[in-house]
Amino acid sequence: MNYSKKLEVDSDDNILEIGYAIGFHTFQLADLAKDGEIYAVDISEDAVDYLKKKRGKDDRNITPICKDARHVDLQNKEFDKIVCFDTLHDLYAPKKSIEPVVEPF
């Protein structure tokens, strides 16, 4: 999928990704937003460990966070995009999971 067209990702975008699992989309987003930051949230410690290993020593612009999406404290951060791929259907309360990070229009 071409994210630059679908999501209109700019090179300096700060992106919150909820439920990244093995980081398939995370690394694509990091390449597109190479001057921004990707905050990748997943509840699984295994997912966080895997992402850290896959990221390696390369100082990529990815910050893995191991937390339930409902309890992530990123109130001091601003995001240009918030994405959730193939994850919402796995959440007990999807709307409550994204309410803390999405302001109503």
MODELLER restraints for C-alpha pairs under 7 A, 6 or more apart:
rsr = mdl.restraints
at = mdl.atoms
rsr.add(forms.Gaussian(group=physical.xy_distance, feature=features.Distance(at['CA:3:A'], at['CA:9:A']), mean=6.79, stdev=0.5))
rsr.add(forms.Gaussian(group=physical.xy_distance, feature=features.Distance(at['CA:9:A'], at['CA:32:A']), mean=6.47, stdev=0.5))
rsr.add(forms.Gaussian(group=physical.xy_distance, feature=features.Distance(at['CA:9:A'], at['CA:33:A']), mean=6.54, stdev=0.5))
rsr.add(forms.Gaussian(group=physical.xy_distance, feature=features.Distance(at['CA:10:A'], at['CA:32:A']), mean=6.88, stdev=0.5))
rsr.add(forms.Gaussian(group=physical.xy_distance, feature=features.Distance(at['CA:10:A'], at['CA:33:A']), mean=5.85, stdev=0.5))
rsr.add(forms.Gaussian(group=physical.xy_distance, feature=features.Distance(at['CA:11:A'], at['CA:32:A']), mean=5.70, stdev=0.5))
rsr.add(forms.Gaussian(group=physical.xy_distance, feature=features.Distance(at['CA:11:A'], at['CA:33:A']), mean=3.95, stdev=0.5))
rsr.add(forms.Gaussian(group=physical.xy_distance, feature=features.Distance(at['CA:11:A'], at['CA:34:A']), mean=5.37, stdev=0.5))
rsr.add(forms.Gaussian(group=physical.xy_distance, feature=features.Distance(at['CA:11:A'], at['CA:35:A']), mean=5.39, stdev=0.5))
rsr.add(forms.Gaussian(group=physical.xy_distance, feature=features.Distance(at['CA:11:A'], at['CA:36:A']), mean=6.38, stdev=0.5))
rsr.add(forms.Gaussian(group=physical.xy_distance, feature=features.Distance(at['CA:12:A'], at['CA:33:A']), mean=5.40, stdev=0.5))
rsr.add(forms.Gaussian(group=physical.xy_distance, feature=features.Distance(at['CA:12:A'], at['CA:34:A']), mean=6.64, stdev=0.5))
rsr.add(forms.Gaussian(group=physical.xy_distance, feature=features.Distance(at['CA:12:A'], at['CA:35:A']), mean=4.50, stdev=0.5))
rsr.add(forms.Gaussian(group=physical.xy_distance, feature=features.Distance(at['CA:12:A'], at['CA:36:A']), mean=4.13, stdev=0.5))
rsr.add(forms.Gaussian(group=physical.xy_distance, feature=features.Distance(at['CA:13:A'], at['CA:33:A']), mean=5.47, stdev=0.5))
rsr.add(forms.Gaussian(group=physical.xy_distance, feature=features.Distance(at['CA:13:A'], at['CA:36:A']), mean=4.79, stdev=0.5))
rsr.add(forms.Gaussian(group=physical.xy_distance, feature=features.Distance(at['CA:13:A'], at['CA:37:A']), mean=6.86, stdev=0.5))
rsr.add(forms.Gaussian(group=physical.xy_distance, feature=features.Distance(at['CA:13:A'], at['CA:80:A']), mean=5.61, stdev=0.5))
rsr.add(forms.Gaussian(group=physical.xy_distance, feature=features.Distance(at['CA:14:A'], at['CA:36:A']), mean=4.96, stdev=0.5))
rsr.add(forms.Gaussian(group=physical.xy_distance, feature=features.Distance(at['CA:14:A'], at['CA:37:A']), mean=4.73, stdev=0.5))
rsr.add(forms.Gaussian(group=physical.xy_distance, feature=features.Distance(at['CA:14:A'], at['CA:38:A']), mean=5.90, stdev=0.5))
rsr.add(forms.Gaussian(group=physical.xy_distance, feature=features.Distance(at['CA:14:A'], at['CA:79:A']), mean=5.00, stdev=0.5))
rsr.add(forms.Gaussian(group=physical.xy_distance, feature=features.Distance(at['CA:14:A'], at['CA:80:A']), mean=5.44, stdev=0.5))
rsr.add(forms.Gaussian(group=physical.xy_distance, feature=features.Distance(at['CA:14:A'], at['CA:81:A']), mean=6.78, stdev=0.5))
rsr.add(forms.Gaussian(group=physical.xy_distance, feature=features.Distance(at['CA:15:A'], at['CA:37:A']), mean=6.30, stdev=0.5))
rsr.add(forms.Gaussian(group=physical.xy_distance, feature=features.Distance(at['CA:15:A'], at['CA:38:A']), mean=4.84, stdev=0.5))
rsr.add(forms.Gaussian(group=physical.xy_distance, feature=features.Distance(at['CA:15:A'], at['CA:39:A']), mean=6.16, stdev=0.5))
rsr.add(forms.Gaussian(group=physical.xy_distance, feature=features.Distance(at['CA:15:A'], at['CA:79:A']), mean=5.41, stdev=0.5))
rsr.add(forms.Gaussian(group=physical.xy_distance, feature=features.Distance(at['CA:15:A'], at['CA:80:A']), mean=5.94, stdev=0.5))
rsr.add(forms.Gaussian(group=physical.xy_distance, feature=features.Distance(at['CA:15:A'], at['CA:81:A']), mean=4.86, stdev=0.5))
rsr.add(forms.Gaussian(group=physical.xy_distance, feature=features.Distance(at['CA:15:A'], at['CA:82:A']), mean=5.70, stdev=0.5))
rsr.add(forms.Gaussian(group=physical.xy_distance, feature=features.Distance(at['CA:16:A'], at['CA:38:A']), mean=5.94, stdev=0.5))
rsr.add(forms.Gaussian(group=physical.xy_distance, feature=features.Distance(at['CA:16:A'], at['CA:39:A']), mean=4.79, stdev=0.5))
rsr.add(forms.Gaussian(group=physical.xy_distance, feature=features.Distance(at['CA:16:A'], at['CA:40:A']), mean=6.06, stdev=0.5))
rsr.add(forms.Gaussian(group=physical.xy_distance, feature=features.Distance(at['CA:16:A'], at['CA:79:A']), mean=6.52, stdev=0.5))
rsr.add(forms.Gaussian(group=physical.xy_distance, feature=features.Distance(at['CA:16:A'], at['CA:81:A']), mean=6.43, stdev=0.5))
rsr.add(forms.Gaussian(group=physical.xy_distance, feature=features.Distance(at['CA:16:A'], at['CA:82:A']), mean=4.69, stdev=0.5))
rsr.add(forms.Gaussian(group=physical.xy_distance, feature=features.Distance(at['CA:16:A'], at['CA:83:A']), mean=6.23, stdev=0.5))
rsr.add(forms.Gaussian(group=physical.xy_distance, feature=features.Distance(at['CA:17:A'], at['CA:39:A']), mean=6.12, stdev=0.5))
rsr.add(forms.Gaussian(group=physical.xy_distance, feature=features.Distance(at['CA:17:A'], at['CA:40:A']), mean=4.80, stdev=0.5))
rsr.add(forms.Gaussian(group=physical.xy_distance, feature=features.Distance(at['CA:17:A'], at['CA:41:A']), mean=6.10, stdev=0.5))
rsr.add(forms.Gaussian(group=physical.xy_distance, feature=features.Distance(at['CA:17:A'], at['CA:82:A']), mean=5.91, stdev=0.5))
rsr.add(forms.Gaussian(group=physical.xy_distance, feature=features.Distance(at['CA:17:A'], at['CA:83:A']), mean=4.85, stdev=0.5))
rsr.add(forms.Gaussian(group=physical.xy_distance, feature=features.Distance(at['CA:17:A'], at['CA:84:A']), mean=5.70, stdev=0.5))
rsr.add(forms.Gaussian(group=physical.xy_distance, feature=features.Distance(at['CA:18:A'], at['CA:40:A']), mean=6.16, stdev=0.5))
rsr.add(forms.Gaussian(group=physical.xy_distance, feature=features.Distance(at['CA:18:A'], at['CA:41:A']), mean=4.90, stdev=0.5))
rsr.add(forms.Gaussian(group=physical.xy_distance, feature=features.Distance(at['CA:18:A'], at['CA:42:A']), mean=6.26, stdev=0.5))
rsr.add(forms.Gaussian(group=physical.xy_distance, feature=features.Distance(at['CA:18:A'], at['CA:69:A']), mean=6.70, stdev=0.5))
rsr.add(forms.Gaussian(group=physical.xy_distance, feature=features.Distance(at['CA:18:A'], at['CA:83:A']), mean=6.37, stdev=0.5))
rsr.add(forms.Gaussian(group=physical.xy_distance, feature=features.Distance(at['CA:18:A'], at['CA:84:A']), mean=5.02, stdev=0.5))
rsr.add(forms.Gaussian(group=physical.xy_distance, feature=features.Distance(at['CA:19:A'], at['CA:41:A']), mean=5.75, stdev=0.5))
rsr.add(forms.Gaussian(group=physical.xy_distance, feature=features.Distance(at['CA:19:A'], at['CA:42:A']), mean=4.60, stdev=0.5))
rsr.add(forms.Gaussian(group=physical.xy_distance, feature=features.Distance(at['CA:19:A'], at['CA:84:A']), mean=6.38, stdev=0.5))
rsr.add(forms.Gaussian(group=physical.xy_distance, feature=features.Distance(at['CA:19:A'], at['CA:87:A']), mean=5.82, stdev=0.5))
rsr.add(forms.Gaussian(group=physical.xy_distance, feature=features.Distance(at['CA:20:A'], at['CA:26:A']), mean=6.69, stdev=0.5))
rsr.add(forms.Gaussian(group=physical.xy_distance, feature=features.Distance(at['CA:20:A'], at['CA:40:A']), mean=6.44, stdev=0.5))
rsr.add(forms.Gaussian(group=physical.xy_distance, feature=features.Distance(at['CA:20:A'], at['CA:41:A']), mean=6.72, stdev=0.5))
rsr.add(forms.Gaussian(group=physical.xy_distance, feature=features.Distance(at['CA:20:A'], at['CA:42:A']), mean=6.04, stdev=0.5))
rsr.add(forms.Gaussian(group=physical.xy_distance, feature=features.Distance(at['CA:21:A'], at['CA:42:A']), mean=6.74, stdev=0.5))
rsr.add(forms.Gaussian(group=physical.xy_distance, feature=features.Distance(at['CA:21:A'], at['CA:47:A']), mean=5.26, stdev=0.5))
rsr.add(forms.Gaussian(group=physical.xy_distance, feature=features.Distance(at['CA:22:A'], at['CA:47:A']), mean=5.92, stdev=0.5))
rsr.add(forms.Gaussian(group=physical.xy_distance, feature=features.Distance(at['CA:22:A'], at['CA:50:A']), mean=6.67, stdev=0.5))
rsr.add(forms.Gaussian(group=physical.xy_distance, feature=features.Distance(at['CA:22:A'], at['CA:51:A']), mean=6.39, stdev=0.5))
rsr.add(forms.Gaussian(group=physical.xy_distance, feature=features.Distance(at['CA:23:A'], at['CA:51:A']), mean=6.18, stdev=0.5))
rsr.add(forms.Gaussian(group=physical.xy_distance, feature=features.Distance(at['CA:30:A'], at['CA:38:A']), mean=6.23, stdev=0.5))
rsr.add(forms.Gaussian(group=physical.xy_distance, feature=features.Distance(at['CA:30:A'], at['CA:61:A']), mean=6.22, stdev=0.5))
rsr.add(forms.Gaussian(group=physical.xy_distance, feature=features.Distance(at['CA:30:A'], at['CA:62:A']), mean=6.73, stdev=0.5))
rsr.add(forms.Gaussian(group=physical.xy_distance, feature=features.Distance(at['CA:34:A'], at['CA:61:A']), mean=6.82, stdev=0.5))
rsr.add(forms.Gaussian(group=physical.xy_distance, feature=features.Distance(at['CA:36:A'], at['CA:61:A']), mean=6.79, stdev=0.5))
rsr.add(forms.Gaussian(group=physical.xy_distance, feature=features.Distance(at['CA:37:A'], at['CA:61:A']), mean=4.97, stdev=0.5))
rsr.add(forms.Gaussian(group=physical.xy_distance, feature=features.Distance(at['CA:37:A'], at['CA:62:A']), mean=6.03, stdev=0.5))
rsr.add(forms.Gaussian(group=physical.xy_distance, feature=features.Distance(at['CA:38:A'], at['CA:61:A']), mean=6.04, stdev=0.5))
rsr.add(forms.Gaussian(group=physical.xy_distance, feature=features.Distance(at['CA:38:A'], at['CA:62:A']), mean=4.72, stdev=0.5))
rsr.add(forms.Gaussian(group=physical.xy_distance, feature=features.Distance(at['CA:38:A'], at['CA:63:A']), mean=6.10, stdev=0.5))
rsr.add(forms.Gaussian(group=physical.xy_distance, feature=features.Distance(at['CA:39:A'], at['CA:62:A']), mean=6.02, stdev=0.5))
rsr.add(forms.Gaussian(group=physical.xy_distance, feature=features.Distance(at['CA:39:A'], at['CA:63:A']), mean=4.85, stdev=0.5))
rsr.add(forms.Gaussian(group=physical.xy_distance, feature=features.Distance(at['CA:39:A'], at['CA:64:A']), mean=6.12, stdev=0.5))
rsr.add(forms.Gaussian(group=physical.xy_distance, feature=features.Distance(at['CA:40:A'], at['CA:62:A']), mean=6.92, stdev=0.5))
rsr.add(forms.Gaussian(group=physical.xy_distance, feature=features.Distance(at['CA:40:A'], at['CA:63:A']), mean=5.98, stdev=0.5))
rsr.add(forms.Gaussian(group=physical.xy_distance, feature=features.Distance(at['CA:40:A'], at['CA:64:A']), mean=4.78, stdev=0.5))
rsr.add(forms.Gaussian(group=physical.xy_distance, feature=features.Distance(at['CA:40:A'], at['CA:65:A']), mean=5.88, stdev=0.5))
rsr.add(forms.Gaussian(group=physical.xy_distance, feature=features.Distance(at['CA:41:A'], at['CA:64:A']), mean=6.09, stdev=0.5))
rsr.add(forms.Gaussian(group=physical.xy_distance, feature=features.Distance(at['CA:41:A'], at['CA:65:A']), mean=4.71, stdev=0.5))
rsr.add(forms.Gaussian(group=physical.xy_distance, feature=features.Distance(at['CA:41:A'], at['CA:66:A']), mean=5.95, stdev=0.5))
rsr.add(forms.Gaussian(group=physical.xy_distance, feature=features.Distance(at['CA:41:A'], at['CA:67:A']), mean=6.43, stdev=0.5))
rsr.add(forms.Gaussian(group=physical.xy_distance, feature=features.Distance(at['CA:41:A'], at['CA:69:A']), mean=6.65, stdev=0.5))
rsr.add(forms.Gaussian(group=physical.xy_distance, feature=features.Distance(at['CA:42:A'], at['CA:48:A']), mean=6.98, stdev=0.5))
rsr.add(forms.Gaussian(group=physical.xy_distance, feature=features.Distance(at['CA:42:A'], at['CA:65:A']), mean=6.41, stdev=0.5))
rsr.add(forms.Gaussian(group=physical.xy_distance, feature=features.Distance(at['CA:42:A'], at['CA:66:A']), mean=5.27, stdev=0.5))
rsr.add(forms.Gaussian(group=physical.xy_distance, feature=features.Distance(at['CA:42:A'], at['CA:67:A']), mean=5.89, stdev=0.5))
rsr.add(forms.Gaussian(group=physical.xy_distance, feature=features.Distance(at['CA:42:A'], at['CA:68:A']), mean=6.69, stdev=0.5))
rsr.add(forms.Gaussian(group=physical.xy_distance, feature=features.Distance(at['CA:43:A'], at['CA:66:A']), mean=5.26, stdev=0.5))
rsr.add(forms.Gaussian(group=physical.xy_distance, feature=features.Distance(at['CA:43:A'], at['CA:67:A']), mean=4.67, stdev=0.5))
rsr.add(forms.Gaussian(group=physical.xy_distance, feature=features.Distance(at['CA:43:A'], at['CA:68:A']), mean=4.86, stdev=0.5))
rsr.add(forms.Gaussian(group=physical.xy_distance, feature=features.Distance(at['CA:44:A'], at['CA:66:A']), mean=6.40, stdev=0.5))
rsr.add(forms.Gaussian(group=physical.xy_distance, feature=features.Distance(at['CA:45:A'], at['CA:66:A']), mean=6.06, stdev=0.5))
rsr.add(forms.Gaussian(group=physical.xy_distance, feature=features.Distance(at['CA:48:A'], at['CA:64:A']), mean=6.02, stdev=0.5))
rsr.add(forms.Gaussian(group=physical.xy_distance, feature=features.Distance(at['CA:48:A'], at['CA:65:A']), mean=6.89, stdev=0.5))
rsr.add(forms.Gaussian(group=physical.xy_distance, feature=features.Distance(at['CA:48:A'], at['CA:66:A']), mean=6.16, stdev=0.5))
rsr.add(forms.Gaussian(group=physical.xy_distance, feature=features.Distance(at['CA:69:A'], at['CA:97:A']), mean=5.56, stdev=0.5))
rsr.add(forms.Gaussian(group=physical.xy_distance, feature=features.Distance(at['CA:70:A'], at['CA:96:A']), mean=6.77, stdev=0.5))
rsr.add(forms.Gaussian(group=physical.xy_distance, feature=features.Distance(at['CA:70:A'], at['CA:97:A']), mean=4.59, stdev=0.5))
rsr.add(forms.Gaussian(group=physical.xy_distance, feature=features.Distance(at['CA:88:A'], at['CA:94:A']), mean=5.64, stdev=0.5))
